[in-house]
Amino acid sequence: MNSKDSLIPQTPIPAGAEEFSKKVKGLLDGQPKDEATVSKALEGMDAMFDAIASGLYSMASMLVGEGEDSMKLVETAVERTDLSACSEPAEARRSSRRALCLAAIELIASREPGSLAAPEQLVHASTCIEDDDLESAGISRAELENMLTGPNRASIKSWIESLPTETRVIFVLRAVAGFSTEDSAAMLAGHGGESAKGWTGDAVREIFRQGLCSLASQLIQATTTK
């Protein structure tokens, strides 16, 4: 997908984002970056940017892996989101998350063609999870956020990275970014390439349910090995 095909609005860079972009570009030296390095480099920014940037990089790394690609996604999200037009931090966070996820989907589709193809004749699998919400896996959204930022965040991120591409992306869209089933289907269909145009809410719901079952198994295993 080229830039002309992108449905992400090309909005002006908001006040403060130019300085942020400069710091981001300074990290794009081709070398791997861990979260501590990124956080240190972004110290001193405006409070809103601090909170949003940290969350965006964490989300990007779940979608495409640690390193330069994730940093570029954060920069793209900042450039394409008019944060100055967002009256509340929650609104700014959601808008920037959408911009980042759309850019990530496009990146994945370009570097792994067909990896986000809509499933054909998807059969409802018999799993330990019947509903497509976090609570079905025995965890609240707040608990998941704590897991992603707490001392054991490496293990949960490692689990996310081990998921098949489509399952990983849908899990991040639904559980981490907080988008609805229909929103997630539309994002995949609109930005995942030609083979992704068939994504529906039912397909997203099924794949997410399977991801939640895997998460529940991961939590049970972590509990029994302590």
Secondary structure, DSSP 8 states (H G I E B T S, - for coil): --GGG--S------TTHHHHHHHHHHT-SSS---HHHHHHHTTTS-HHHHHHHHHHHHHHHHHH-SSHHHHHHHHHHHHTS-GGG-SSHHHHHHHHHHHHHHHHHHHHHHHSTTTT---SS------S--SSSGGGGT--HHHHHHHHHSTTHHHHHHHHHHS-HHHHHHHIIIIIS---HHHHHHHHHHHS-GGGTT--HHHHHHHHHHHHHHHHHHHHHHHHT-
